[in-house]
Amino acid sequence: MILVTGGTGLVGAHLLYRLVSEKNKVRAIYRNKQKQEHTKNVFSTYSENADSLFNAIEWVQADILDIPALSELFKGITRVYHCAALVSFDPNKHQLLRQTNIEGTANLVNLSLSNKIERFCYVSSIATLGYTLNNVPITEETIWNPEDDNNDYAITKYGAEMEVWRGTQEGLAAIIVNPGVILGAGIWSSGTGSLFQKAKKGFKYYTAGTVALVDVEDVVTIMIKLTNSAIKNERFVLVSENLSYKKFIESLAQSVSGRAPQKLATKKLLNMAWRLDWLKHKLTGRERQLTKHMSNSLNSTTHYCSDKIKTALNYKFKAIDQSISKIGNMYLK
């Protein structure tokens, strides 16, 4: 049996859909009934048989920080796909990020070792990779610099990776995938799905930086292929294309017949915006929408290279413009 964490998120929900469609026995963790609706929405986006596929999953309400509950979940499990994570760039959530991303991963690694799990696949992020100079493409070999001004999300995802690598030293056969910004259908209220909602209303601004993109179906396909292969204890960058934010937002707008942005949000404007957002947070307690790290990222030009996975699996990624168009059509429906 296969265990999937984070089954109510974008990657986890698409992974579950693939696994049960292919008649695998699957156990999935969820935290509350409301989150399960995300998975149901993803299933119904792709199938008229969504309810029966959803009910084929053995759902267990649990938290990856609850070790006794997790211990029960591992009975009969042979493979683990660890997709659960807290994604936040709010520095006020540092402790919660550490608990969920690092401690939660350590718990799963330890239980996988004690239960002699055959294969462990962890969904990380390109945020854990280092930076290069002069636009040299970033690869799996690019070294992370802990002295850089890294955001809390990247720091905790890197810490989670260290737990997985520690597990491999103790005998765990693991794979880490580092996707870029993941695009997929079915969850429209949060994550990248909400970008299609915003594109329909119309964007006012674009930024000068670049964004590394990948289709969720590529991410899921590669995860399954790697876990079914003899490859182990390696990481793989999963990026289909590096686009300018201007082109990305224009493609989003076109996919939902929205208004394309006409104005450039300069670095000066973004610096002013994140400071105002910080002030609003202090005065009202509202969650941060824009941070200094996010502002810098929106203006940075970085390129990621996925040649390693293309060679290892002889894999060809979906074209991002086609992915955006397809997802946009699903949103409109």
Phi and psi in degrees as GROMACS dihedral restraints (atoms count N, CA, C in turn):
[ dihedral_restraints ]
;  ai    aj    ak    al  type     phi  dphi    fc
    3     4     5     6     1  -105.7    20    10
    4     5     6     7     1   135.1    20    10
    6     7     8     9     1  -104.7    20    10
    7     8     9    10     1   130.7    20    10
    9    10    11    12     1  -121.2    20    10
   10    11    12    13     1   123.9    20    10
   12    13    14    15     1   -98.4    20    10
   13    14    15    16     1   155.4    20    10
   15    16    17    18     1    69.7    20    10
   16    17    18    19     1    30.7    20    10
   18    19    20    21     1   -70.9    20    10
   19    20    21    22     1    -7.2    20    10
   21    22    23    24     1  -101.9    20    10
   22    23    24    25     1     5.3    20    10
   24    25    26    27     1   -94.7    20    10
   25    26    27    28     1   177.6    20    10
   27    28    29    30     1   -60.9    20    10
   28    29    30    31     1   -52.7    20    10
   30    31    32    33     1   -67.4    20    10
   31    32    33    34     1   -47.4    20    10
   33    34    35    36     1   -60.8    20    10
   34    35    36    37     1   -41.7    20    10
   36    37    38    39     1   -65.7    20    10
   37    38    39    40     1   -42.8    20    10
   39    40    41    42     1   -67.9    20    10
   40    41    42    43     1   -36.0    20    10
   42    43    44    45     1   -64.4    20    10
   43    44    45    46     1   -44.9    20    10
   45    46    47    48     1   -60.1    20    10
   46    47    48    49     1   -42.7    20    10
   48    49    50    51     1   -58.4    20    10
   49    50    51    52     1   -44.7    20    10
   51    52    53    54     1   -65.6    20    10
   52    53    54    55     1   -45.6    20    10
   54    55    56    57     1   -63.8    20    10
   55    56    57    58     1   -46.3    20    10
   57    58    59    60     1   -75.0    20    10
   58    59    60    61     1   -28.8    20    10
   60    61    62    63     1   -64.4    20    10
   61    62    63    64     1   -29.4    20    10
   63    64    65    66     1   -95.2    20    10
   64    65    66    67     1    17.1    20    10
   66    67    68    69     1    68.4    20    10
   67    68    69    70     1    25.5    20    10
   69    70    71    72     1   -80.6    20    10
   70    71    72    73     1   148.3    20    10
   72    73    74    75     1   -84.1    20    10
   73    74    75    76     1   123.8    20    10
   75    76    77    78     1  -131.7    20    10
   76    77    78    79     1   137.5    20    10
   78    79    80    81     1  -115.7    20    10
   79    80    81    82     1   133.1    20    10
   81    82    83    84     1  -130.5    20    10
   82    83    84    85     1   144.8    20    10
   84    85    86    87     1   -94.2    20    10
   85    86    87    88     1   139.0    20    10
   87    88    89    90     1  -137.3    20    10
   88    89    90    91     1   155.6    20    10
   90    91    92    93     1   -99.5    20    10
   91    92    93    94     1   -35.2    20    10
   93    94    95    96     1  -152.6    20    10
   94    95    96    97     1   160.4    20    10
   96    97    98    99     1   -61.9    20    10
   97    98    99   100     1   -34.4    20    10
   99   100   101   102     1   -60.4    20    10
  100   101   102   103     1   -41.5    20    10
  102   103   104   105     1   -65.6    20    10
  103   104   105   106     1   -30.1    20    10
  105   106   107   108     1   -62.8    20    10
  106   107   108   109     1   -25.3    20    10
  108   109   110   111     1   -61.4    20    10
  109   110   111   112     1   -30.1    20    10
  111   112   113   114     1   -60.5    20    10
  112   113   114   115     1   -45.2    20    10
  114   115   116   117     1   -65.8    20    10
  115   116   117   118     1   -42.3    20    10
  117   118   119   120     1   -60.2    20    10
  118   119   120   121     1   -40.2    20    10
  120   121   122   123     1   -64.1    20    10
  121   122   123   124     1   -40.1    20    10
  123   124   125   126     1   -63.7    20    10
  124   125   126   127     1   -47.0    20    10
  126   127   128   129     1   -59.4    20    10
  127   128   129   130     1   -44.0    20    10
  129   130   131   132     1   -71.3    20    10
  130   131   132   133     1   -19.3    20    10
  132   133   134   135     1   -67.9    20    10
  133   134   135   136     1   -31.1    20    10
  135   136   137   138     1  -108.2    20    10
  136   137   138   139     1   -16.8    20    10
  138   139   140   141     1  -143.9    20    10
  139   140   141   142     1   145.6    20    10
  141   142   143   144     1   -84.7    20    10
  142   143   144   145     1    -6.7    20    10
  144   145   146   147     1  -106.2    20    10
  145   146   147   148     1    32.7    20    10
  147   148   149   150     1   -61.9    20    10
  148   149   150   151     1   -41.9    20    10
  150   151   152   153     1   -63.2    20    10
  151   152   153   154     1   -44.4    20    10
  153   154   155   156     1   -68.5    20    10
  154   155   156   157     1   -35.6    20    10
  156   157   158   159     1   -67.1    20    10
  157   158   159   160     1   -42.9    20    10
  159   160   161   162     1   -62.1    20    10
  160   161   162   163     1   -42.3    20    10
  162   163   164   165     1   -74.2    20    10
  163   164   165   166     1   -12.4    20    10
  165   166   167   168     1   -74.7    20    10
  166   167   168   169     1   -14.1    20    10
  168   169   170   171     1   -83.6    20    10
  169   170   171   172     1   138.3    20    10
  171   172   173   174     1   -86.4    20    10
  172   173   174   175     1    99.3    20    10
  174   175   176   177     1   -87.1    20    10
  175   176   177   178     1   133.7    20    10
  177   178   179   180     1  -131.5    20    10
  178   179   180   181     1   126.3    20    10
  180   181   182   183     1   -79.2    20    10
  181   182   183   184     1   119.2    20    10
  183   184   185   186     1  -161.8    20    10
  184   185   186   187     1   167.1    20    10
  186   187   188   189     1  -123.6    20    10
  187   188   189   190     1   137.8    20    10
  189   190   191   192     1   -71.1    20    10
  190   191   192   193     1    -4.6    20    10
  192   193   194   195     1   -94.2    20    10
  193   194   195   196     1    -5.8    20    10
  195   196   197   198     1   -96.8    20    10
  196   197   198   199     1    92.6    20    10
  198   199   200   201     1   -63.6    20    10
  199   200   201   202     1   -44.3    20    10
  201   202   203   204     1   -58.4    20    10
  202   203   204   205     1   -43.2    20    10
  204   205   206   207     1   -66.0    20    10
  205   206   207   208     1   -40.0    20    10
  207   208   209   210     1   -64.1    20    10
  208   209   210   211     1   -37.9    20    10
  210   211   212   213     1   -58.4    20    10
  211   212   213   214     1   -38.7    20    10
  213   214   215   216     1   -67.1    20    10
  214   215   216   217     1   -35.5    20    10
  216   217   218   219     1   -65.3    20    10
  217   218   219   220     1   -26.4    20    10
  219   220   221   222     1   -80.9    20    10
  220   221   222   223     1    -4.6    20    10
  222   223   224   225     1   -66.2    20    10
  223   224   225   226     1   121.1    20    10
  225   226   227   228     1    83.9    20    10
  226   227   228   229     1     2.2    20    10
  228   229   230   231     1   -86.0    20    10
  229   230   231   232     1   137.1    20    10
  231   232   233   234     1  -114.9    20    10
  232   233   234   235     1   -25.0    20    10
  234   235   236   237     1  -135.9    20    10
  235   236   237   238     1   147.7    20    10
  237   238   239   240     1  -128.7    20    10
  238   239   240   241     1   129.8    20    10
  240   241   242   243     1  -111.5    20    10
  241   242   243   244     1   111.1    20    10
  243   244   245   246     1   -98.8    20    10
  244   245   246   247     1    97.9    20    10
  246   247   248   249     1  -106.2    20    10
  247   248   249   250     1   -11.8    20    10
  249   250   251   252     1   -69.2    20    10
  250   251   252   253     1   137.5    20    10
  252   253   254   255     1  -166.5    20    10
  253   254   255   256     1   156.3    20    10
  255   256   257   258     1   -97.6    20    10
  256   257   258   259     1   121.6    20    10
  258   259   260   261     1  -106.2    20    10
  259   260   261   262     1   110.3    20    10
  261   262   263   264     1  -156.4    20    10
  262   263   264   265     1   141.9    20    10
  264   265   266   267     1  -111.6    20    10
  265   266   267   268     1    15.8    20    10
  267   268   269   270     1   -84.5    20    10
  268   269   270   271     1   114.7    20    10
  270   271   272   273     1   -61.4    20    10
  271   272   273   274     1   -18.2    20    10
  273   274   275   276     1   -72.2    20    10
  274   275   276   277     1   -12.1    20    10
  276   277   278   279     1  -103.3    20    10
  277   278   279   280     1    21.7    20    10
  279   280   281   282     1   -56.7    20    10
  280   281   282   283     1   -46.8    20    10
  282   283   284   285     1   -65.4    20    10
  283   284   285   286     1   -41.7    20    10
  285   286   287   288     1   -65.8    20    10
  286   287   288   289     1   -37.6    20    10
  288   289   290   291     1   -61.7    20    10
  289   290   291   292     1   -43.5    20    10
  291   292   293   294     1   -62.5    20    10
  292   293   294   295     1   -44.7    20    10
  294   295   296   297     1   -63.5    20    10
  295   296   297   298     1   -49.9    20    10
  297   298   299   300     1   -69.5    20    10
  298   299   300   301     1   -51.0    20    10
  300   301   302   303     1   -80.6    20    10
  301   302   303   304     1   -39.1    20    10
  303   304   305   306     1   -92.6    20    10
  304   305   306   307     1   -56.6    20    10
  306   307   308   309     1   -64.2    20    10
  307   308   309   310     1   -41.4    20    10
  309   310   311   312     1   -61.1    20    10
  310   311   312   313     1   -42.6    20    10
  312   313   314   315     1   -66.5    20    10
  313   314   315   316     1   -40.4    20    10
  315   316   317   318     1   -59.7    20    10
  316   317   318   319     1   -41.0    20    10
  318   319   320   321     1   -60.7    20    10
  319   320   321   322     1   -44.5    20    10
  321   322   323   324     1   -68.8    20    10
  322   323   324   325     1   -37.9    20    10
  324   325   326   327     1   -64.1    20    10
  325   326   327   328     1   -46.5    20    10
  327   328   329   330     1   -61.8    20    10
  328   329   330   331     1   -43.1    20    10
  330   331   332   333     1   -69.8    20    10
  331   332   333   334     1   -33.0    20    10
  333   334   335   336     1   -65.8    20    10
  334   335   336   337     1   -38.3    20    10
  336   337   338   339     1   -67.2    20    10
  337   338   339   340     1   -47.2    20    10
  339   340   341   342     1   -69.6    20    10
  340   341   342   343     1   -24.3    20    10
  342   343   344   345     1   -99.4    20    10
  343   344   345   346     1     7.3    20    10
  345   346   347   348     1    53.3    20    10
  346   347   348   349     1    49.0    20    10
  348   349   350   351     1   -63.1    20    10
  349   350   351   352     1   135.9    20    10
  351   352   353   354     1   -71.1    20    10
  352   353   354   355     1   -42.2    20    10
  354   355   356   357     1  -143.1    20    10
  355   356   357   358     1   141.6    20    10
  357   358   359   360     1  -132.2    20    10
  358   359   360   361     1   123.1    20    10
  360   361   362   363     1  -118.5    20    10
  361   362   363   364     1   123.7    20    10
  363   364   365   366     1  -113.1    20    10
  364   365   366   367     1   130.1    20    10
  366   367   368   369     1   -92.2    20    10
  367   368   369   370     1   106.1    20    10
  369   370   371   372     1  -100.2    20    10
  370   371   372   373     1  -136.7    20    10
  372   373   374   375     1  -161.6    20    10
  373   374   375   376     1   155.5    20    10
  375   376   377   378     1   -68.1    20    10
  376   377   378   379     1   -11.3    20    10
  378   379   380   381     1   -63.0    20    10
  379   380   381   382     1   -19.7    20    10
  381   382   383   384     1   -88.3    20    10
  382   383   384   385     1    -3.1    20    10
  384   385   386   387     1   -88.9    20    10
  385   386   387   388     1   155.0    20    10
  387   388   389   390     1   -76.9    20    10
  388   389   390   391     1  -172.0    20    10
  390   391   392   393     1  -115.1    20    10
  391   392   393   394     1   156.3    20    10
  393   394   395   396     1  -122.3    20    10
  394   395   396   397     1   167.3    20    10
  396   397   398   399     1  -102.6    20    10
  397   398   399   400     1   156.1    20    10
  399   400   401   402     1    57.6    20    10
  400   401   402   403     1    35.2    20    10
  402   403   404   405     1    60.9    20    10
  403   404   405   406     1    23.7    20    10
  405   406   407   408     1   -65.3    20    10
  406   407   408   409     1   130.4    20    10
  408   409   410   411     1   -57.7    20    10
  409   410   411   412     1   141.3    20    10
  411   412   413   414     1   -86.0    20    10
  412   413   414   415     1   132.2    20    10
  414   415   416   417     1  -127.7    20    10
  415   416   417   418     1  -174.6    20    10
  417   418   419   420     1   -63.1    20    10
  418   419   420   421     1   -21.6    20    10
  420   421   422   423     1   -91.2    20    10
  421   422   423   424     1    -6.4    20    10
  423   424   425   426     1   -67.4    20    10
  424   425   426   427     1   126.6    20    10
  426   427   428   429     1   -83.4    20    10
  427   428   429   430     1   130.8    20    10
  429   430   431   432     1   -71.2    20    10
  430   431   432   433     1   133.2    20    10
  432   433   434   435     1  -109.8    20    10
  433   434   435   436     1   108.1    20    10
  435   436   437   438     1   -65.2    20    10
  436   437   438   439     1   -14.6    20    10
  438   439   440   441     1   -85.8    20    10
  439   440   441   442     1    -9.8    20    10
  441   442   443   444     1   -66.9    20    10
  442   443   444   445     1   163.2    20    10
  444   445   446   447     1   -81.3    20    10
  445   446   447   448     1    71.5    20    10
  447   448   449   450     1   -82.5    20    10
  448   449   450   451     1   146.2    20    10
  450   451   452   453     1   -79.7    20    10
  451   452   453   454     1   165.1    20    10
  453   454   455   456     1   -64.3    20    10
  454   455   456   457     1   -36.3    20    10
  456   457   458   459     1   -61.8    20    10
  457   458   459   460     1   -47.9    20    10
  459   460   461   462     1   -62.2    20    10
  460   461   462   463     1   -41.5    20    10
  462   463   464   465     1   -61.4    20    10
  463   464   465   466     1   -43.4    20    10
  465   466   467   468     1   -75.8    20    10
  466   467   468   469     1   -31.8    20    10
  468   469   470   471     1   -69.4    20    10
  469   470   471   472     1   -36.4    20    10
  471   472   473   474     1   -63.8    20    10
  472   473   474   475     1   -42.2    20    10
  474   475   476   477     1   -61.1    20    10
  475   476   477   478     1   -37.2    20    10
  477   478   479   480     1   -64.8    20    10
  478   479   480   481     1   -40.6    20    10
  480   481   482   483     1   -60.1    20    10
  481   482   483   484     1   -39.5    20    10
  483   484   485   486     1   -61.1    20    10
  484   485   486   487     1   -33.9    20    10
  486   487   488   489     1   -67.8    20    10
  487   488   489   490     1   -38.6    20    10
  489   490   491   492     1   -66.5    20    10
  490   491   492   493     1   -44.5    20    10
  492   493   494   495     1   -64.5    20    10
  493   494   495   496     1   -35.9    20    10
  495   496   497   498     1   -60.6    20    10
  496   497   498   499     1   -40.4    20    10
  498   499   500   501     1   -61.7    20    10
  499   500   501   502     1   -38.4    20    10
  501   502   503   504     1   -65.5    20    10
  502   503   504   505     1   -31.7    20    10
  504   505   506   507     1   -70.1    20    10
  505   506   507   508     1   -19.7    20    10
  507   508   509   510     1  -102.1    20    10
  508   509   510   511     1     9.5    20    10
  510   511   512   513     1   111.1    20    10
  511   512   513   514     1     1.0    20    10
  513   514   515   516     1   -79.7    20    10
  514   515   516   517     1   131.3    20    10
  516   517   518   519     1   -88.8    20    10
  517   518   519   520     1   106.2    20    10
  519   520   521   522     1  -127.6    20    10
  520   521   522   523     1   156.7    20    10
  522   523   524   525     1  -130.8    20    10
  523   524   525   526     1   137.8    20    10
  525   526   527   528     1  -117.0    20    10
  526   527   528   529     1   130.2    20    10
  528   529   530   531     1  -111.0    20    10
  529   530   531   532     1   139.7    20    10
  531   532   533   534     1  -118.5    20    10
  532   533   534   535     1    84.3    20    10
  534   535   536   537     1   -76.6    20    10
  535   536   537   538     1   156.3    20    10
  537   538   539   540     1   -80.2    20    10
  538   539   540   541     1  -150.5    20    10
  540   541   542   543     1   -70.4    20    10
  541   542   543   544     1   121.9    20    10
  543   544   545   546     1   -95.3    20    10
  544   545   546   547     1   126.6    20    10
  546   547   548   549     1  -106.8    20    10
  547   548   549   550     1   133.9    20    10
  549   550   551   552     1  -166.0    20    10
  550   551   552   553     1   165.5    20    10
  552   553   554   555     1   -98.9    20    10
  553   554   555   556     1   161.7    20    10
  555   556   557   558     1   108.1    20    10
  556   557   558   559     1   -31.9    20    10
  558   559   560   561     1  -114.4    20    10
  559   560   561   562     1    97.5    20    10
  561   562   563   564     1   -98.3    20    10
  562   563   564   565     1   -11.9    20    10
  564   565   566   567     1   -89.9    20    10
  565   566   567   568     1   -12.1    20    10
  567   568   569   570     1  -150.4    20    10
  568   569   570   571     1   171.6    20    10
  570   571   572   573     1    62.9    20    10
  571   572   573   574     1  -153.8    20    10
  573   574   575   576     1   -70.1    20    10
  574   575   576   577     1   -20.4    20    10
  576   577   578   579     1   -60.5    20    10
  577   578   579   580     1   -34.3    20    10
  579   580   581   582     1   -67.4    20    10
  580   581   582   583     1   -19.5    20    10
  582   583   584   585     1   -64.6    20    10
  583   584   585   586     1   -31.6    20    10
  585   586   587   588     1   -70.7    20    10
  586   587   588   589     1   -34.7    20    10
  588   589   590   591     1   -61.6    20    10
  589   590   591   592     1   -47.0    20    10
  591   592   593   594     1   -66.3    20    10
  592   593   594   595     1   -36.4    20    10
  594   595   596   597     1   -65.9    20    10
  595   596   597   598     1   -34.4    20    10
  597   598   599   600     1   -64.6    20    10
  598   599   600   601     1   -38.5    20    10
  600   601   602   603     1   -74.4    20    10
  601   602   603   604     1   -26.4    20    10
  603   604   605   606     1   107.1    20    10
  604   605   606   607     1   126.3    20    10
  606   607   608   609     1   -88.1    20    10
  607   608   609   610     1   144.0    20    10
  609   610   611   612     1   -91.9    20    10
  610   611   612   613     1   -36.2    20    10
  612   613   614   615     1  -126.3    20    10
  613   614   615   616     1   157.0    20    10
  615   616   617   618     1  -128.0    20    10
  616   617   618   619     1   164.2    20    10
  618   619   620   621     1  -115.6    20    10
  619   620   621   622     1   172.0    20    10
  621   622   623   624     1   -88.6    20    10
  622   623   624   625     1    -5.2    20    10
  624   625   626   627     1   -86.2    20    10
  625   626   627   628     1  -167.4    20    10
  627   628   629   630     1  -124.3    20    10
  628   629   630   631     1   161.9    20    10
  630   631   632   633     1  -137.3    20    10
  631   632   633   634     1   137.2    20    10
  633   634   635   636     1   -94.8    20    10
  634   635   636   637     1   123.5    20    10
  636   637   638   639     1  -122.5    20    10
  637   638   639   640     1   151.3    20    10
  639   640   641   642     1  -153.0    20    10
  640   641   642   643     1   145.5    20    10
  642   643   644   645     1   -78.9    20    10
  643   644   645   646     1   137.1    20    10
  645   646   647   648     1   -60.0    20    10
  646   647   648   649     1   -30.8    20    10
  648   649   650   651     1   -67.0    20    10
  649   650   651   652     1   -33.7    20    10
  651   652   653   654     1   -65.6    20    10
  652   653   654   655     1   -43.8    20    10
  654   655   656   657     1   -59.7    20    10
  655   656   657   658     1   -47.2    20    10
  657   658   659   660     1   -65.9    20    10
  658   659   660   661     1   -45.0    20    10
  660   661   662   663     1   -59.0    20    10
  661   662   663   664     1   -45.0    20    10
  663   664   665   666     1   -66.7    20    10
  664   665   666   667     1   -41.2    20    10
  666   667   668   669     1   -57.2    20    10
  667   668   669   670     1   -46.1    20    10
  669   670   671   672     1   -66.8    20    10
  670   671   672   673     1   -44.2    20    10
  672   673   674   675     1   -61.8    20    10
  673   674   675   676     1   -43.0    20    10
  675   676   677   678     1   -66.0    20    10
  676   677   678   679     1   -41.5    20    10
  678   679   680   681     1   -67.8    20    10
  679   680   681   682     1   -29.0    20    10
  681   682   683   684     1   -86.3    20    10
  682   683   684   685     1    -5.3    20    10
  684   685   686   687     1   -95.7    20    10
  685   686   687   688     1  -179.0    20    10
  687   688   689   690     1   -88.2    20    10
  688   689   690   691     1    -2.8    20    10
  690   691   692   693     1   -69.7    20    10
  691   692   693   694     1   134.2    20    10
  693   694   695   696     1  -151.2    20    10
  694   695   696   697     1   158.3    20    10
  696   697   698   699     1    57.4    20    10
  697   698   699   700     1    43.1    20    10
  699   700   701   702     1  -136.8    20    10
  700   701   702   703     1   161.3    20    10
  702   703   704   705     1  -115.6    20    10
  703   704   705   706     1   155.5    20    10
  705   706   707   708     1  -141.3    20    10
  706   707   708   709     1   128.1    20    10
  708   709   710   711     1   -76.9    20    10
  709   710   711   712     1   129.9    20    10
  711   712   713   714     1  -117.5    20    10
  712   713   714   715     1    92.4    20    10
  714   715   716   717     1  -135.9    20    10
  715   716   717   718     1   123.3    20    10
  717   718   719   720     1   -77.9    20    10
  718   719   720   721     1   -51.1    20    10
  720   721   722   723     1  -148.2    20    10
  721   722   723   724     1   151.7    20    10
  723   724   725   726     1  -105.1    20    10
  724   725   726   727     1   114.3    20    10
  726   727   728   729     1  -114.8    20    10
  727   728   729   730     1   154.0    20    10
  729   730   731   732     1   -69.1    20    10
  730   731   732   733     1   149.8    20    10
  732   733   734   735     1   -59.7    20    10
  733   734   735   736     1   -34.2    20    10
  735   736   737   738     1   -60.7    20    10
  736   737   738   739     1   -48.2    20    10
  738   739   740   741     1   -66.7    20    10
  739   740   741   742     1   -38.4    20    10
  741   742   743   744     1   -61.8    20    10
  742   743   744   745     1   -49.4    20    10
  744   745   746   747     1   -68.3    20    10
  745   746   747   748     1   -35.4    20    10
  747   748   749   750     1   -62.9    20    10
  748   749   750   751     1   -40.5    20    10
  750   751   752   753     1   -66.2    20    10
  751   752   753   754     1   -40.4    20    10
  753   754   755   756     1   -58.9    20    10
  754   755   756   757     1   -47.8    20    10
  756   757   758   759     1   -61.6    20    10
  757   758   759   760     1   -43.6    20    10
  759   760   761   762     1   -63.8    20    10
  760   761   762   763     1   -35.4    20    10
  762   763   764   765     1   -68.6    20    10
  763   764   765   766     1   -23.3    20    10
  765   766   767   768     1  -121.0    20    10
  766   767   768   769     1    15.7    20    10
  768   769   770   771     1    57.9    20    10
  769   770   771   772     1    40.8    20    10
  771   772   773   774     1   -97.0    20    10
  772   773   774   775     1  -178.7    20    10
  774   775   776   777     1   -91.8    20    10
  775   776   777   778     1   126.0    20    10
  777   778   779   780     1   -74.0    20    10
  778   779   780   781     1   146.7    20    10
  780   781   782   783     1   -71.2    20    10
  781   782   783   784     1   147.4    20    10
  783   784   785   786     1  -115.9    20    10
  784   785   786   787     1   -16.0    20    10
  786   787   788   789     1  -111.6    20    10
  787   788   789   790     1   139.7    20    10
  789   790   791   792     1   -85.6    20    10
  790   791   792   793     1   126.1    20    10
  792   793   794   795     1   -83.6    20    10
  793   794   795   796     1   102.3    20    10
  795   796   797   798     1   -68.8    20    10
  796   797   798   799     1   166.3    20    10
  798   799   800   801     1   -60.9    20    10
  799   800   801   802     1   -38.9    20    10
  801   802   803   804     1   -62.4    20    10
  802   803   804   805     1   -43.0    20    10
  804   805   806   807     1   -65.1    20    10
  805   806   807   808     1   -42.8    20    10
  807   808   809   810     1   -65.4    20    10
  808   809   810   811     1   -38.6    20    10
  810   811   812   813     1   -63.1    20    10
  811   812   813   814     1   -37.8    20    10
  813   814   815   816     1   -68.0    20    10
  814   815   816   817     1   -39.0    20    10
  816   817   818   819     1   -66.5    20    10
  817   818   819   820     1   -43.3    20    10
  819   820   821   822     1   -70.6    20    10
  820   821   822   823     1   -29.4    20    10
  822   823   824   825     1   -69.5    20    10
  823   824   825   826     1   -39.8    20    10
  825   826   827   828     1   -65.9    20    10
  826   827   828   829     1   -37.5    20    10
  828   829   830   831     1   -64.9    20    10
  829   830   831   832     1   -39.9    20    10
  831   832   833   834     1   -62.3    20    10
  832   833   834   835     1   -42.5    20    10
  834   835   836   837     1   -64.4    20    10
  835   836   837   838     1   -42.4    20    10
  837   838   839   840     1   -62.6    20    10
  838   839   840   841     1   -39.2    20    10
  840   841   842   843     1   -61.5    20    10
  841   842   843   844     1   -43.8    20    10
  843   844   845   846     1   -65.9    20    10
  844   845   846   847     1   -36.0    20    10
  846   847   848   849     1   -81.4    20    10
  847   848   849   850     1   -33.6    20    10
  849   850   851   852     1  -114.5    20    10
  850   851   852   853     1   -16.9    20    10
  852   853   854   855     1    80.6    20    10
  853   854   855   856     1     4.1    20    10
  855   856   857   858     1   -66.6    20    10
  856   857   858   859     1   143.9    20    10
  858   859   860   861     1   -62.2    20    10
  859   860   861   862     1   143.3    20    10
  861   862   863   864     1   -62.9    20    10
  862   863   864   865     1   136.1    20    10
  864   865   866   867     1  -104.3    20    10
  865   866   867   868     1   -29.3    20    10
  867   868   869   870     1  -142.4    20    10
  868   869   870   871     1   126.2    20    10
  870   871   872   873     1  -115.1    20    10
  871   872   873   874     1   171.2    20    10
  873   874   875   876     1   -59.5    20    10
  874   875   876   877     1   -43.1    20    10
  876   877   878   879     1   -63.0    20    10
  877   878   879   880     1   -42.5    20    10
  879   880   881   882     1   -64.2    20    10
  880   881   882   883     1   -40.9    20    10
  882   883   884   885     1   -60.3    20    10
  883   884   885   886     1   -44.5    20    10
  885   886   887   888     1   -64.1    20    10
  886   887   888   889     1   -39.9    20    10
  888   889   890   891     1   -64.0    20    10
  889   890   891   892     1   -40.2    20    10
  891   892   893   894     1   -65.7    20    10
  892   893   894   895     1   -19.2    20    10
  894   895   896   897     1  -104.8    20    10
  895   896   897   898     1    -5.3    20    10
  897   898   899   900     1   -88.6    20    10
  898   899   900   901     1   149.4    20    10
  900   901   902   903     1  -112.0    20    10
  901   902   903   904     1   106.6    20    10
  903   904   905   906     1  -131.6    20    10
  904   905   906   907     1   149.5    20    10
  906   907   908   909     1  -128.9    20    10
  907   908   909   910     1   132.5    20    10
  909   910   911   912     1  -111.7    20    10
  910   911   912   913     1   142.9    20    10
  912   913   914   915     1  -115.1    20    10
  913   914   915   916     1   129.3    20    10
  915   916   917   918     1  -111.7    20    10
  916   917   918   919     1    27.8    20    10
  918   919   920   921     1   -61.6    20    10
  919   920   921   922     1   -31.4    20    10
  921   922   923   924     1   -62.2    20    10
  922   923   924   925     1   -47.8    20    10
  924   925   926   927     1   -71.4    20    10
  925   926   927   928     1   -33.4    20    10
  927   928   929   930     1   -61.5    20    10
  928   929   930   931     1   -38.7    20    10
  930   931   932   933     1   -75.9    20    10
  931   932   933   934     1   -44.2    20    10
  933   934   935   936     1   -62.0    20    10
  934   935   936   937     1   -39.3    20    10
  936   937   938   939     1  -113.4    20    10
  937   938   939   940     1     4.5    20    10
  939   940   941   942     1    50.9    20    10
  940   941   942   943     1    50.9    20    10
  942   943   944   945     1  -102.8    20    10
  943   944   945   946     1   142.7    20    10
  945   946   947   948     1  -120.8    20    10
  946   947   948   949     1   121.6    20    10
  948   949   950   951     1   -74.1    20    10
  949   950   951   952     1   154.6    20    10
  951   952   953   954     1   -67.4    20    10
  952   953   954   955     1   145.4    20    10
  954   955   956   957     1   -69.0    20    10
  955   956   957   958     1   131.4    20    10
  957   958   959   960     1   -64.4    20    10
  958   959   960   961     1   -37.2    20    10
  960   961   962   963     1   -62.9    20    10
  961   962   963   964     1   -35.3    20    10
  963   964   965   966     1   -71.1    20    10
  964   965   966   967     1   -38.1    20    10
  966   967   968   969     1   -62.5    20    10
  967   968   969   970     1   -46.7    20    10
  969   970   971   972     1   -62.3    20    10
  970   971   972   973     1   -42.3    20    10
  972   973   974   975     1   -62.5    20    10
  973   974   975   976     1   -43.7    20    10
  975   976   977   978     1   -64.5    20    10
  976   977   978   979     1   -45.4    20    10
  978   979   980   981     1   -66.9    20    10
  979   980   981   982     1   -38.6    20    10
  981   982   983   984     1   -60.6    20    10
  982   983   984   985     1   -41.7    20    10
  984   985   986   987     1   -63.6    20    10
  985   986   987   988     1   -38.8    20    10
  987   988   989   990     1   -64.8    20    10
  988   989   990   991     1   -39.8    20    10
  990   991   992   993     1   -62.7    20    10
  991   992   993   994     1   -45.0    20    10
  993   994   995   996     1   -63.6    20    10
  994   995   996   997     1   -32.2    20    10
